[in-house]
Amino acid sequence: MHQKPASPPIEHAHRAAGESLPFSDTRDFDNSDRGFIGALEKGVITTDDGRVVWDNDAYSFLAGDAPTTVHPSLWRQSQLVARQGLYEVVEGIYQVRGFDLSNITFVEGDTGVIVIDPLISTETAAAALALYREHRGTRPVAAVIYSHSHVDHFGGVFGVASQEDADAGRVEIIAPEGFTADAVAENVYAGVAMARRAGYMYGAVLDRGPRGQVGTGLGQTASSGEVGLIVPTTLITATGETRTVDGVEIEFQLAPGTEAPSEMHFYFPGFRALCLAENATHTQHNLLTLRGALVRDPRAWAGYLTEALGLFADRTDVAFASHHWPTWGREEIVEFISTQRDLYAYLHDQTLRYLNQGLTGAEIAERIELPPTLERAWSARGYYGSVSHNVKAIYQRYMGWFDANPARLWPHPPAELARRYVEALGGIDRVVELAQAAFTAGDFRWAATLGDHAVFADAHHPAARALYADTLEQLGYGAENGTWRNFFLSGATELREGNFGTPAATAAPAVVAQLTPEQLFDAIAISVDGPRAWSLDLAVVVVLTDLDVSYRLTLRNGVLISTRCADDATADLTLRLTRPRMIALVGGDLSSPGLDLIGDESVLGTLLGVLGKGDPAFEIITP
């Protein structure tokens, strides 16, 4: 790929950032190195057949000063996050960092070890456990705690425990209430679209280097190994609930609707240590992740951090999270949590203030400024979330997509709008000329807008594609936010090299296998090609023999509705099978045993014939 150098306007902006931010404050470097015990000699983790699922050594280029093609603040953050190894948080609590997007934490009990948040992949979690045992001895895993329902906090569970361990009661799996439904739903319902966009967000296909992917701000990237899920055996249902696991007392605080729909903090009195899950990390987090999700609630987020201060601050000597490095000392902990709390509360309150003055989300994002103390706090900088897209998310949460201007109520879709703009501006060559002038002047945002219209009007115009790619590249170089950089550079990559699709699987089989019947039938309903099913009117009873429950599926008006029913309910066809066999059937397996049909067997083919699949290579940067 023909990557370009940074332009003079970007170099100037980086110099200004270097002069305005407190780079002389090196406490984060001290804390990220504190307690270091040992690391992998080679920071590469592979599958049994040699496929690389994690390569931390790819970030060795981060040594030294920031180049002109990377925002100096993001370079600093990536230097911190790329550290790899086993670290002591406090005697008896250890973290492995730099093995995945997230951290894995080990809490030693009377005879075994409690594992907190076992990363994304089986392979990375297993490697982390092996490193821990190399330095701390071979303790059996007594329990696994999922702090919340995102895959980087449960997906590697098979690297530290087995389903048989959980079924036999040898390993307790602890999670907040609602965990399973939330974990599965996020990965299945909109999984294809989220995974495609995640390829942009994490820079999956970008070269690692000063002109490519340098990290995401929260972690370096996501691993690409085997994803699993063991359903929790213990659910935490109330703040103040306590559990003793392998002799370790744990106090829990539920924090639902914050960084994840199901999330919790927990405190270890015997260690005077507080785990804040992903609600207080060393970055401004997302209120709406760029890969797509439901908008998060900054008011609740700030409220639960305030509650955590009241519950735990007076008796906490160290606070840690499932990303980044710990904070030690009561005063430092209170300041850190308070800064995070104030950040989300300020964004919420000021967005609502401006909203009620009539400003739109885009306008508020340009108007709002953080207080100087927050602006200069490294932990509030926008490496993963940003003031800009968080403010727009808050506006969306309260007001939706429509800004009340009637001209924006029914606009043309992007390709039709682009064609009209290009025609109005004098044709595509003229638009490219205007975009080049904006590029030369350093107005890359306007150049990108013009490039977008040009490419959506004529996706094969060489000059439009080339200039648009160059423009996005400069925006990427200028971004302090890791995910913005990855989005810009991924767009440039697709313009230059073509659609790269979805590099990672959309929904792991182990996660799909945990679908409840209701979730499974919802997933089928989402897959119905409505227009193809308009004329159909059919009913199917599904008897799930392993669960001893039955559902009646009706398809009419292109809509599939599922309801509980008796085994002998009236239908065109009755299916008798297990839940796993039903999942396989929906995936197209008609031949394996374990499927009994009673009634009009042609109905099954009719139903399956109107089910479609998402497109993991849908276009983003072109129409």
ZAMARGU-4260 file (C-alpha; in steps of 0.2 Angstrom, whole numbers, plus 5000, padded with zeros to 4 digits):
<rodrens>
0) 5000/5000/5000 | 5007/5017/4995 | 5006/5026/5012 | 5011/5044/5012 | 5020/5055/5025
5) 5012/5067/5036 | 5007/5084/5029 | 5013/5101/5036 | 4997/5105/5044 | 4997/5088/5053
10) 5015/5090/5059 | 5011/5108/5065 | 4996/5101/5075 | 5007/5088/5083 | 5020/5100/5088
15) 5006/5111/5096 | 4999/5096/5105 | 5017/5091/5111 | 5019/5108/5119 | 5001/5109/5127
20) 5000/5093/5136 | 5009/5088/5152 | 5021/5076/5145 | 5033/5079/5159 | 5021/5069/5171
25) 5027/5052/5170 | 5017/5044/5184 | 5008/5033/5172 | 5024/5025/5166 | 5029/5022/5184
30) 5013/5014/5188 | 5012/5003/5172 | 5029/4996/5176 | 5026/4994/5195 | 5026/4976/5201
35) 5034/4969/5185 | 5038/4950/5188 | 5042/4943/5171 | 5036/4942/5153 | 5036/4931/5138
40) 5053/4930/5129 | 5043/4931/5113 | 5027/4940/5114 | 5018/4930/5101 | 5004/4917/5105
45) 4999/4904/5092 | 4986/4890/5090 | 4992/4872/5091 | 4994/4872/5072 | 5005/4888/5072
50) 4992/4901/5067 | 4996/4918/5076 | 4982/4924/5087 | 4992/4938/5096 | 5008/4947/5092
55) 5013/4960/5104 | 5031/4960/5097 | 5023/4969/5082 | 5022/4985/5092 | 5041/4985/5096
60) 5042/5000/5085 | 5034/5011/5099 | 5051/5013/5107 | 5057/5031/5105 | 5049/5048/5101
65) 5033/5050/5092 | 5034/5051/5073 | 5025/5064/5063 | 5012/5052/5057 | 5005/5048/5075
70) 4998/5060/5087 | 5010/5062/5101 | 4997/5059/5115 | 4991/5043/5106 | 5009/5037/5104
75) 5012/5039/5123 | 4996/5029/5127 | 5001/5015/5115 | 5018/5015/5123 | 5010/5012/5140
80) 4997/4999/5134 | 5009/4989/5124 | 5019/4983/5140 | 5018/4964/5141 | 5020/4953/5156
85) 5015/4947/5173 | 5013/4961/5187 | 5010/4961/5205 | 4995/4972/5210 | 4997/4969/5228
90) 5004/4953/5236 | 4991/4939/5232 | 4984/4948/5216 | 4993/4948/5199 | 4988/4954/5182
95) 4994/4948/5165 | 4994/4963/5153 | 4998/4964/5135 | 4991/4947/5130 | 4975/4953/5122
100) 4964/4969/5122 | 4960/4967/5140 | 4969/4961/5156 | 4967/4945/5165 | 4969/4945/5184
105) 4973/4931/5196 | 4968/4932/5215 | 4976/4919/5226 | 4965/4910/5238 | 4968/4897/5251
110) 4972/4883/5239 | 4968/4889/5222 | 4967/4905/5211 | 4952/4916/5206 | 4953/4922/5188
115) 4945/4938/5183 | 4940/4942/5165 | 4949/4928/5155 | 4953/4938/5139 | 4945/4935/5122
120) 4953/4919/5116 | 4957/4902/5123 | 4975/4903/5118 | 4979/4920/5125 | 4971/4916/5142
125) 4980/4899/5143 | 4996/4908/5139 | 4993/4920/5153 | 4988/4907/5165 | 5005/4898/5161
130) 5015/4913/5164 | 5006/4916/5181 | 5010/4898/5186 | 5028/4899/5180 | 5031/4913/5193
135) 5018/4909/5206 | 5016/4890/5206 | 5003/4878/5199 | 4987/4883/5209 | 4971/4876/5202
140) 4958/4888/5196 | 4944/4889/5209 | 4933/4902/5201 | 4931/4913/5186 | 4923/4930/5188
145) 4916/4939/5173 | 4915/4958/5177 | 4904/4961/5162 | 4896/4955/5146 | 4909/4960/5133
150) 4918/4946/5124 | 4936/4952/5129 | 4930/4948/5147 | 4924/4930/5145 | 4929/4923/5128
155) 4945/4915/5133 | 4937/4905/5148 | 4941/4888/5140 | 4960/4893/5142 | 4958/4893/5161
160) 4943/4881/5164 | 4932/4868/5156 | 4913/4865/5155 | 4916/4849/5164 | 4925/4859/5178
165) 4910/4870/5180 | 4897/4856/5178 | 4906/4846/5192 | 4907/4861/5203 | 4926/4862/5203
170) 4926/4879/5196 | 4913/4892/5200 | 4908/4905/5186 | 4902/4921/5194 | 4894/4935/5184
175) 4882/4950/5186 | 4863/4946/5183 | 4858/4947/5165 | 4875/4942/5159 | 4871/4928/5148
180) 4857/4936/5139 | 4867/4952/5136 | 4883/4943/5131 | 4874/4932/5118 | 4863/4945/5111
185) 4876/4957/5107 | 4886/4944/5098 | 4872/4937/5088 | 4858/4949/5084 | 4868/4962/5075
190) 4884/4952/5075 | 4888/4953/5057 | 4887/4972/5055 | 4896/4974/5072 | 4910/4962/5066
195) 4912/4971/5049 | 4913/4988/5058 | 4925/4981/5071 | 4937/4977/5057 | 4938/4996/5054
200) 4938/5000/5073 | 4953/4989/5078 | 4963/4991/5062 | 4962/4973/5059 | 4971/4973/5042
205) 4982/4988/5044 | 5001/4986/5045 | 5007/4989/5063 | 5019/5004/5062 | 5020/5023/5062
210) 5009/5024/5047 | 4997/5011/5052 | 4989/5004/5067 | 4997/5009/5083 | 4984/5003/5095
215) 4966/5007/5100 | 4969/5017/5116 | 4960/5004/5127 | 4972/4989/5122 | 4983/4986/5107
220) 4970/4976/5097 | 4959/4961/5099 | 4966/4943/5098 | 4960/4931/5085 | 4959/4914/5093
225) 4945/4902/5099 | 4931/4911/5108 | 4921/4902/5121 | 4908/4904/5135 | 4904/4895/5150
230) 4887/4900/5157 | 4888/4907/5175 | 4884/4896/5189 | 4882/4910/5201 | 4874/4927/5197
235) 4876/4942/5208 | 4859/4951/5210 | 4862/4965/5222 | 4874/4978/5228 | 4881/4973/5245
240) 4881/4954/5241 | 4896/4945/5248 | 4904/4929/5243 | 4918/4919/5250 | 4928/4910/5236
245) 4942/4898/5241 | 4944/4908/5257 | 4944/4925/5249 | 4930/4937/5254 | 4922/4947/5239
250) 4910/4962/5241 | 4900/4966/5225 | 4893/4982/5218 | 4881/4980/5203 | 4884/4993/5189
255) 4871/4989/5176 | 4869/5000/5160 | 4886/5008/5161 | 4900/5002/5150 | 4891/4986/5147
260) 4872/4982/5150 | 4878/4969/5164 | 4893/4975/5174 | 4899/4975/5192 | 4913/4981/5203
265) 4920/4970/5217 | 4930/4973/5232 | 4943/4962/5241 | 4943/4967/5259 | 4958/4955/5263
270) 4968/4964/5250 | 4961/4981/5252 | 4959/4980/5233 | 4945/4986/5222 | 4941/4980/5204
275) 4932/4993/5194 | 4928/4982/5179 | 4929/4994/5164 | 4921/5009/5171 | 4937/5018/5177
280) 4951/5016/5165 | 4965/5027/5159 | 4955/5034/5144 | 4939/5043/5141 | 4928/5028/5136
285) 4915/5026/5123 | 4897/5030/5127 | 4893/5023/5109 | 4907/5012/5102 | 4911/5015/5084
290) 4908/4997/5079 | 4890/4999/5085 | 4880/4995/5100 | 4866/5003/5111 | 4870/5020/5118
295) 4877/5019/5136 | 4870/5030/5150 | 4883/5042/5156 | 4872/5048/5171 | 4871/5030/5177
300) 4890/5028/5174 | 4894/5043/5184 | 4882/5038/5198 | 4889/5021/5200 | 4907/5028/5201
305) 4901/5040/5215 | 4893/5025/5224 | 4909/5015/5222 | 4918/5030/5231 | 4906/5029/5245
310) 4907/5010/5247 | 4925/5007/5245 | 4937/5022/5244 | 4940/5023/5263 | 4947/5006/5264
315) 4955/5004/5247 | 4974/5004/5244 | 4974/4999/5226 | 4961/5000/5212 | 4963/4990/5196
320) 4953/4987/5181 | 4952/4975/5166 | 4961/4987/5155 | 4977/4997/5158 | 4987/4998/5175
325) 4982/5000/5193 | 4981/5015/5204 | 4989/5015/5221 | 4986/5026/5237 | 4970/5032/5244
330) 4971/5050/5238 | 4977/5045/5221 | 4962/5032/5219 | 4949/5045/5225 | 4956/5058/5212
335) 4957/5045/5198 | 4939/5039/5201 | 4932/5056/5204 | 4940/5062/5188 | 4932/5048/5178
340) 4916/5051/5186 | 4917/5070/5183 | 4921/5067/5165 | 4905/5057/5161 | 4894/5068/5172
345) 4901/5084/5163 | 4898/5077/5146 | 4880/5072/5151 | 4875/5088/5159 | 4883/5100/5147
350) 4876/5090/5132 | 4858/5092/5140 | 4861/5110/5143 | 4866/5114/5125 | 4852/5102/5119
355) 4839/5112/5128 | 4846/5128/5120 | 4842/5121/5103 | 4859/5114/5097 | 4861/5098/5088
360) 4873/5084/5092 | 4885/5089/5079 | 4884/5107/5085 | 4887/5103/5103 | 4902/5092/5099
365) 4910/5107/5091 | 4905/5119/5105 | 4908/5109/5121 | 4925/5110/5130 | 4931/5101/5145
370) 4936/5110/5161 | 4955/5113/5161 | 4958/5100/5175 | 4949/5087/5164 | 4957/5092/5148
375) 4975/5090/5155 | 4971/5073/5165 | 4979/5059/5155 | 4965/5047/5160 | 4952/5059/5153
380) 4960/5060/5136 | 4950/5053/5121 | 4960/5038/5116 | 4945/5026/5114 | 4930/5036/5117
385) 4930/5055/5112 | 4921/5071/5117 | 4915/5072/5099 | 4907/5055/5097 | 4902/5054/5115
390) 4892/5070/5114 | 4883/5064/5099 | 4879/5048/5108 | 4871/5057/5122 | 4861/5068/5110
395) 4855/5052/5101 | 4851/5044/5118 | 4839/5058/5122 | 4833/5064/5105 | 4836/5051/5092
400) 4843/5053/5075 | 4832/5068/5069 | 4838/5086/5074 | 4821/5093/5070 | 4826/5103/5054
405) 4812/5097/5042 | 4825/5097/5027 | 4834/5083/5036 | 4818/5073/5039 | 4818/5065/5022
410) 4834/5067/5013 | 4840/5056/4999 | 4851/5041/5003 | 4870/5044/5002 | 4872/5038/4984
415) 4858/5048/4977 | 4863/5063/4987 | 4881/5062/4981 | 4875/5061/4963 | 4865/5077/4965
420) 4879/5086/4974 | 4892/5082/4961 | 4880/5087/4947 | 4877/5104/4957 | 4895/5107/4959
425) 4899/5105/4941 | 4904/5087/4939 | 4915/5075/4947 | 4931/5082/4940 | 4927/5099/4948
430) 4923/5091/4964 | 4940/5082/4964 | 4948/5099/4960 | 4939/5107/4975 | 4944/5093/4986
435) 4962/5095/4981 | 4961/5113/4986 | 4954/5109/5003 | 4967/5096/5005 | 4981/5108/5001
440) 4974/5121/5013 | 4974/5108/5027 | 4955/5107/5028 | 4954/5088/5028 | 4937/5087/5035
445) 4930/5097/5020 | 4941/5087/5008 | 4934/5071/5015 | 4916/5077/5013 | 4919/5081/4995
450) 4929/5064/4993 | 4914/5055/5000 | 4902/5063/4988 | 4913/5060/4973 | 4916/5042/4977
455) 4898/5039/4981 | 4893/5047/4964 | 4907/5037/4955 | 4915/5023/4965 | 4927/5019/4951
460) 4934/5037/4948 | 4953/5034/4950 | 4957/5052/4955 | 4943/5053/4967 | 4947/5037/4976
465) 4966/5042/4977 | 4963/5059/4984 | 4949/5053/4996 | 4962/5039/5002 | 4975/5052/5005
470) 4963/5063/5014 | 4958/5050/5026 | 4976/5045/5029 | 4980/5063/5035 | 4964/5063/5046
475) 4971/5046/5053 | 4988/5053/5056 | 4980/5068/5065 | 4969/5058/5077 | 4973/5057/5095
480) 4959/5044/5097 | 4965/5026/5092 | 4949/5020/5085 | 4947/5036/5074 | 4964/5033/5067
485) 4960/5015/5063 | 4943/5020/5055 | 4952/5033/5044 | 4966/5022/5039 | 4955/5007/5036
490) 4944/5018/5024 | 4960/5023/5015 | 4965/5005/5014 | 4949/4999/5006 | 4949/5014/4994
495) 4967/5009/4988 | 4966/4990/4989 | 4947/4985/4990 | 4935/4978/5002 | 4944/4968/5016
500) 4928/4960/5023 | 4927/4954/5041 | 4944/4947/5047 | 4937/4939/5062 | 4922/4927/5065
505) 4905/4936/5068 | 4898/4924/5081 | 4908/4910/5089 | 4900/4893/5089 | 4902/4892/5108
510) 4893/4908/5110 | 4879/4903/5098 | 4877/4887/5107 | 4872/4897/5123 | 4857/4905/5114
515) 4841/4903/5124 | 4826/4896/5114 | 4819/4914/5114 | 4835/4921/5108 | 4837/4908/5095
520) 4819/4911/5088 | 4823/4930/5088 | 4839/4927/5078 | 4828/4916/5065 | 4816/4930/5064
525) 4829/4943/5061 | 4835/4932/5046 | 4818/4931/5037 | 4819/4940/5020 | 4803/4949/5022
530) 4798/4952/5004 | 4801/4934/5000 | 4790/4928/5014 | 4775/4941/5011 | 4764/4928/5004
535) 4768/4914/5016 | 4756/4909/5030 | 4762/4894/5040 | 4764/4887/5057 | 4778/4876/5064
540) 4779/4868/5082 | 4796/4865/5088 | 4798/4853/5103 | 4815/4855/5111 | 4817/4838/5119
545) 4832/4842/5129 | 4823/4857/5138 | 4806/4849/5138 | 4798/4865/5131 | 4788/4868/5115
550) 4786/4884/5104 | 4774/4888/5090 | 4782/4898/5076 | 4770/4907/5064 | 4776/4915/5048
555) 4764/4928/5040 | 4766/4945/5033 | 4785/4942/5032 | 4786/4941/5051 | 4791/4926/5061
560) 4782/4926/5079 | 4787/4913/5092 | 4776/4908/5107 | 4776/4895/5120 | 4764/4881/5117
565) 4759/4863/5121 | 4768/4849/5112 | 4752/4845/5102 | 4748/4862/5097 | 4740/4864/5079
570) 4753/4867/5066 | 4758/4862/5048 | 4773/4854/5054 | 4780/4848/5071 | 4799/4847/5074
575) 4806/4836/5088 | 4824/4839/5091 | 4837/4846/5104 | 4842/4864/5105 | 4859/4861/5098
580) 4851/4851/5084 | 4840/4866/5081 | 4854/4878/5080 | 4863/4866/5067 | 4847/4865/5057
585) 4846/4884/5056 | 4864/4884/5050 | 4859/4872/5036 | 4862/4855/5043 | 4847/4844/5036
590) 4856/4827/5036 | 4862/4824/5053 | 4852/4812/5064 | 4841/4819/5078 | 4828/4827/5068
595) 4810/4821/5069 | 4797/4828/5057 | 4778/4826/5059 | 4766/4833/5046 | 4770/4842/5030
600) 4789/4840/5028 | 4789/4853/5014 | 4785/4867/5026 | 4803/4865/5033 | 4811/4868/5016
605) 4799/4883/5013 | 4804/4891/5030 | 4822/4888/5028 | 4821/4895/5010 | 4816/4912/5016
610) 4830/4914/5029 | 4845/4924/5023 | 4862/4928/5030 | 4871/4944/5034 | 4884/4950/5022
615) 4901/4951/5031 | 4909/4961/5017 | 4896/4974/5014 | 4903/4991/5008 | 4907/5005/5020
620) 4918/5017/5011 | 4910/5015/4994 | 4891/5013/4989
</rodrens>
